[in-house]
Amino acid sequence: MLVSVNLRPHASLGRVLDDLGGTLLDLVLGDADRAGDIGGVAIHDPLDEPALPQHALVLGVGLGEPDEVVRQLRILARHDAAGLVLRAPVTVTDAVAAAAGETGVALLGLARGASWTQLAAMLRSLLAEGDVGDAEPETLAGLPSGDLFAVANAIGALIDAPVTIEDRRSRVLAFSGRQDEADPSRVETILGRQVPERFARALTDRGVFRELYRTDQPVYADLVSESLDGLTMPRVAVAVRAGDEILGSIWAAVSEPLTADRTQALCDAARLVALHMLRVRAGADVERRLRADLLSTALEGGAAAREALSRLGLADQPVVVLALAVLDAGEHADAGLATERQRLSDGLAMHLSAVHPRCAAALVGDTAYGLVPVNRGDDDGERRAMRIAKDFLDRVGDRVHAVVGIGPVARSAAELPEARDSADRALRVLRTGSGAGRRAALLADVHVEALLLELQDLVAARGDRPTGPVARLLDYDEQHQAHLVETLRAWLDAFGDVIAASAAVHVHPNTFRYRLRRLAEVGGFDMTDPEARFAAMLQLRVVAPPPTS
């Protein structure tokens, strides 16, 4: 079982259904008003033993057969789970109904067209702690601080319409109930957590966004005549501002323009939403800094490392260190690189949270570090971490050029600095492109490459220059515009295979043999001596200037 989120107070099953019911979730069997707050969200894993938080909501990915559902309901009852979510349509047999009644575990259905990823993201937003570090929950205008779902429901009640709260990029941050009263395009927007591209493009072409962001009054947008698939209702929207900064917008699906009273209510709501959005942003920043400080302290070792691990929930737990970096590709070589790093770090944290309930991840400097707990006595911890890293990079895809270095298992706080150093060394090889095309690597996979990079650092610090045969060949090439160093590199790389080496430098084998004789004469190089070959190879890799392309 893989658990993912911390929860805010009073997050009951009934509250989840109020916010997500009709769009994502439907109650099939059970009591939504059963007492008790949801203590976490978990993903069913048929190959792993349950490790559930109290009163968990379990996502039954892959479950469907009635007999298996009955068995899982009984297992979950022993762990005091709140509910089990299955892909709709849910097959309810007499045995399933009886099991749900006997166990008290609610059975819910995930709507057609929705993905488990979408549901997990929704639950994360809905249930994640909105307050950081306060003994008592704050309120803004009587609503829990930062609770945008509660705000959306309040706005929907005020203007009598289903609403969404979106950021500047038209990503859905929260939505009200009654979304089933809107049109299919609204449902598509909520399921994807993003306004579909065709609607955003139409709004841009009609100048709706331009008008929205230059006025503090609601903008009425009737695109029904555009014949866009799924759009059958007009929209009214108002920008959410904090001073001169546009934070996002509120969108309502309406059948006609709002009355004057509701227009004023929407304007007032925009100011309230701005306060909540700023609180969410501030809370997220505080939590990020706190986790980054704790993670950094743990990785550095020392007296405070054990306390930092304890606060991260990883005390006395063996962990593997992952080090993630974004390559400085041209498209990211500016301020956008910092944003991309933070976005990827957040993505790593979410990915790891689905792997183990006590994973920790944060951005420290320009590297995102993750700590992945492993079982004591597990000899496969590093390879398991490799699989986790590769899975994450596969999900990220090729749009972002990211690489991950993986350290050995650290079995105590004292071993963490060495584990981090190993992960950093592997990461450096991947960042410099010396990892033979790898995107993730253990230090053992790239140990020689790491040693060569460290030798290069030592050579650069000392200012060493090539000596012996290599120095003589470099001087000769410079004076005569010859290619003897290139010939030596090719011959060494091809392990003395003249045919392969000559093909690599695009010359005839006879020409190549002539150059070999010349470099032996000019450099005083004994080609039959293995020590001389090794010395030349090392100097060419570490000391000599890199070959020109």
N, C-alpha and C positions, 0 to 999 in steps of 0.2 A: 504494500500500500504506500502511495507516495503523497505526502501532505504538503499543502502549498502556502497557506496564508495565515497571518495573524488577523484576529477579528476585533471589530469594535464592540462596545457593550450593547446588549439587548438585540443582537442579530438573530432573531428567531426564524424558524422555518416559515411561519406565517408572513413575516416581513419580506423574506426572499420571494415568496409567491406573489405578494402584493406588488413588488417591483418588477419581477420578471415574468409573472404569470400572464398568459395570453400572447406573449411574444416568444419566449423561449421555453418556459416550463408549464406543465399542467399537472395538477394533483390527480393521480389515478386511484390510489387507495391510501387510506390513513387519515390521521388527524393533523391538519396544519396548525392547529392551536395548541398542540401538545406543549406543556411547559418545558422550559429549558432553552438556553441560548446555544446556537451552533458553535461548537468549539474548533471547527476546522473543516477544510475541504480535502478529500482524498480521492485518488484515482485507483480503481480496482486493478490489481495485478494478479492474474491467476497463478503466477510462478513464485509469488512472494507471500510471506506470512503477514497477516494484518498488523499494522502498527498505527492505530487510529487515535486521534485526539478524542477527548470526551465529546459526545453528542455530535459526531461528524456527519457531514453530508457527503455521500460516496458517489462518485461518477462511475457507473457500471459500463465502462467502455468494452464492447465486445460481448456483453451479456445479452441474452435474448431467449434462450431455451427455458421454458417454464421450470423444468426440474432444477436447472442450475440457479435460476432466480430464487426458488424456494430454499435451496441450500445456502445461498448467500444471505438471504434475509435472516436465516437462523444464526449464521455466523456473526452477522452485524449486530443482531440483538444481544449477543454475549458481550459485545464491545459498546453497548448503549448508543448505537448510531441513531441519528435523527431520521435519515432517509436514504433511499437508493434511487439514483436517476438512471433510467434506461432510454434507449432510442425509441421514439414513437414510430409506429403504433405499438403499444405494449400489449402483449398477449396475456390476458387475465383468465387463467383457468381456476377451477374450484380450489385446487391445491395452492395456487399463488394467493388467492383471496384469503384462504384460511391462514396461510403463513403470515401474511401482512397483519391480519387481525390478531393472531396469537403473539406475534413479536412486538407489535406497536411501531415497527419501522415503516415510515411512509414510503410509498412507491410513487415516483414522479416520472413523467415522460418528457424527453427533449424533443422540441418541435421539429418537424420535417424541414430540411433546408438549412438548419442550424448545425454548426460543427461543435465538437467537444472543445476545441480550442476557443471558439467564441464564448461558449458557456463558462469555461474556466476564467477567461478574461473578464467577463461580466461579473462573475462572483468575486473575483479579486478586487475590482473597482467597488463593488457593492459592500463587501465585507471588510475590506482592508481598513486598518486603524486610521482614522482621520485626524487624531489628536496626538501630539508627540510630547511626552514628558509632563503632562499636567495631572495633578492629583484628581481634579474634578473636570469633567467634560465641559468645554466652553460652548456657549450658544451664540448665534447671531440671529437677531430678530426671532428668538424663540426656537430656532432650529439648530441641531447639533452642528458645531463649527466644521466646515469643510464637507458636510454631507450633501453633495450636489443632487443625489437622488431624492432626498427629502425636499430640497428646494424645488426641484423639477415638479414633484407632485403638488407642492403648494401653488406654484405658478399655474399648473394645469387646472387646479380648482378655481383659481382667481379668474382666469379668462375662459374657462369652460372649453378647453381644447387640449389634445395631447401635445406635449412639447418635448423638444430635445435641447440640451445645452451642449454646444460644440466649441472647439478651439479655433484658432485662426486657420488651421488647415482642414477644417470641416470634419474633424474627427469627433465622434460622439463621446462626451465625457459622462453624461448622465441622461436619463429620460424619465418621463412621468408614466403613470399608468394610463389605461384606456387607449393604448396604441392600436388596438384592434379597430378603433373607430376611424383611424386614418386610412391611407391608401397603401397598396403594395410597395410603393417606392419607399415609404417610411419604414415599413418592416424590413426591407432590404438594407436600408441605412443602419438600422439598429443591429441587425444580425452581423453586418460587416464592420460595425463600429466606425463607419466612414461613409460620408455622402458619396454615392457612386459617381464615377468620373463623368458619365453623360449628363447627370443633373448639374454637377458643379460647372461643367463647361457651358451648359445652357444658361445658368445663372450669371456666369461671367460675360457671355456674349450679350445678354440682355442688359448688362450694366447694373445688375442687382447688388453685387458685392461692392461696386464702386459707390453706389448710393448709400448702401448700408453703413459703410465705414466713414462716410463724411457727414452723417447726421446722427443726432441722438434720439430721433423719433423712429417708431416702427416703420418698416417698409413692407408694403403689400406686393406680393409677387404672384401673378397668375400665369403659370406656364402651361395650363391645361391645353390651350390651343396649339402648343408645340407638338402634341401627339407623342410625348415621350412615354415609352413603355413603363407602365406601372404608376404613372403620375395622373391622378384623377381629382386632386384637391389643390386649391391654392395654398400659399404659405404666407405667413406674416412673420417678420424677423426684426430683432432689435440688436444692435451691437452692445457688447459688454466692454466697458472701458475702466481703466484705472488711470486717471489723469489723461495724458495724451496717448497712452498705450492701449491698443486694442487687444483685449484678452481672448475674445471669442464672440459668441452670439447665441441668442435664444431663438428657436424656430418653433412655430406653432402651425399645425395643419388645421385649416379653417375652411368653412364653406363660403364665407363672405367676409368683407373687411370688419375689423373690430369696432365696437361702439366706442364712444369717447371715454367712458369709464374704464373699459377694458384696455384701451390704448394706454391710459394713464397708469393702470395697474401693471402693464407690461414694462413701461418705462421705469417705474419704481422697482420692479423685480430685477431689472438689469443692474441697478446699483447694488442690490443685495447680492446678486450672483457674483459681482465683481469682488465683494468682500470675501465670499466663500472661496472663490478661485484663488485669490491671493493667499488665503489661509492654507488651502491645499498645497499651493506652490511652496509657501514658507515651511509647512510641515514636511514636505518631501525633501526640501533642501536640508533641513535640520537632521532628519533621519539619515540622509545620505552621508552627511558630514560625520554623524555619530558612528555609523557603521564603518566608514572609511577610517576614522581614528582608531576604533577598536581593532579592525583588521590589521592596520598598519602596526599597531602596538604588539599584536600577537605575532606577526611575522618577524618583528625585530628581535623577539626573545627578551630576555632580561626579567627583572623582578615583576614587572607589570603584565607580562604576557599571559600568565595563568589567569589573572583576574579578567583580562580582556576576553580570553576564550570562554570563561565562565559566563560573562555577559552576552556573549554570542551563542550561548547554549552548547558549547563544544568542549567543556571541561572534561578531562580524562577520556577523550575520544580520539583515536587515531584518525588522521586526516591526510588527504592528498592535496597538494597545492597546484592550482591551475593558474597560469599567467597568460592573459589575453591582450593582444595589441592589434591596433589598426595600422596597416602599412601606410606610409605617407605617400599615397598615390597623388598624382597631380590634381585630381578633382577635389581632394580633401586637404591640400597643402595650404590651409588658411584657418580662419576662426572656425570654419565648419568642421575641422578635424576634431576640435574639442567637443563639439556637439555630438559628432558621430561616436566618439569614444564613450561619452556618457550614455548615449542611446544603446550602444552595444553592451556596456556594463549592466544597464538595467535589464537588457534582454538575457544576459548571462545569469543574473540573479533570479529571474523568473524561470529560466530553464532549469537551473539547479534546484530551485524550490520544488519542482515536480519530480526530482530525483530522490531527494531526501528532505525530511521536514526540518533538519537542522543545518542545512548548507548555509554558507555565508559568502557574500560576494560584494565587492565595492571597488570603486576606481581610486587608485592610489598613484598620484602623479599621472603619468601617461599610460599606465598599465592597469588593467582590471584583474584583480586577483579573486579566486574562488577557493574556498575550503570545502572539500567533499569528504564527509565522514565515511570510514570503512570499518568493517567488523574486525575485532581483535582476532588475530590468527589468520586473517584473510591474506593469502600470498598473492592474490591477483588484483590487489587494490590499484596498482598503477595502470594495468591494462584495462580495468573497468573505467578508470578516469579517462583513459584514451578513448574508449568507446563513447563516453559522455561528451567529450570535447568534439569528436568527429560528428556526432549527431547534432550538436549545436551549430557547428560550422556548416553542415549540410542544410540546416534550416535557414541559416543566414543567407546562404547562396553565394553567388559570385559578384553580386552588386557591391558588397563591401569586402575589401581585401583584408581579411583578418587571419591571425595565426595564434596558436596556443602552445605554450611550453608546459610540460608536466613534470613535477618533481616527484621524488620517492615518498613513500608513506612516512609521515612524522608521527611517532607513537607517543610523543610528549611535547609539552611547550618548548622544552630545551632543544628539540630537534627541528623546530619550525624554521629557524633562520637558514639552516643548511638545506632544508627542503625548498625554501623559497629561492635560495641561490641556484640550486639545480634547475628549477623551473625557469629562472631568469636566463641562465646560460643556454638552455635549449631554445628559449624564445629568441634570444639574440641571433642564434644561427638562422632561425626561420626568417627573422626580420631582414637579415642581410642577404637573403636569397641563397644561402649556402646549404640549404637543407634538401637539395635534390627534388624540389617541387612539393615537399611536404607542407601541409597546413597545420599539422599537429605532430608533436614529437616528444618522447621522453629524452632525458639527457643521454641515456644509454644508446639511443638511436643515432645521436649526432655528436657523440663525445669527441671524436677526432676533430670534427669541424670546429667545435667549441674550443678545443686546445689550440688549434691554429689561429683562431681569432685572438685568443689571449696572448699567444706568442707575438702576433702582430702588434698588440698593444704595448708589449714589453719592448719590442724593436723600435716602435715609434717614440716611446718615452726616452729611450737611450740614444736615439738618433743613429742607430746602426746602419751601415751601408753594405752592399754586397762585397764579398771578398773572393779571392781565389779565381777559379776558372769562370765562374759566372760574371765576376767583375770585369775580367778581361774580355769576355764575349760582348758584354754590354758596351764597353768602350769601343771595341772594333765595329760593332753595328752602327754606333753613333758616327764614327769617323768615315765609314765606307758605305753607309745606307744598305748594309747587308741584313740578312735574316737568320743569323746563326742562333740567337736566343730563341726565336720562334721555332726553329728546327729542333733545338734541344727540348723545348717544352713538348712538342708534338711527339718526339721519339720516346720521352719518358712516359707521357700519358698513354702511349700505345704499347708500353712494355717491350719496346725494341722491335715492334712489328713495322718494318719499313713501308710495306704496302699501305697499311692502315694510316700510318703517320703522314705519308706523302699525300694521301687522299684528303686528310684533314686540313692540310695547308695548300691544297690545290696545285701541286707540282708533280712532275713526272718522277717516278721512283729513282731513275738514274740521277736526276738533278738532286733529289733528296740525299742520295748516297754520297754525292760529291760534297754537299754541304756538311754532312756528318764528318767526312774526313777533314774538312777545313776547320770545323769547330773543335775537333780533337787536337789539331795542330795549333790553332790560335789560342785556345784556352788551356792547353796543356792538360786536357781532360782524358783520363783513362776510362773508356766506356765499358771495360770488362770488370772494373772494380765496384762491387756492390756498395761499399761505403761512399765512394765518390758519387755514385748515382743518387744515393739517399741524400747526401749533402747538397747536391745540385737541386734536387727536387724540393728540399726544404727551403733553400734560399730563394728559389723561384716562387714558392708559395707564400713565404713570409717576409722576406727582406727586399727582393727585387720589385721594381715598379710593376703594377699589373699590366698584362698585355693590352695593347690598343685594339679596339674592335674594328 
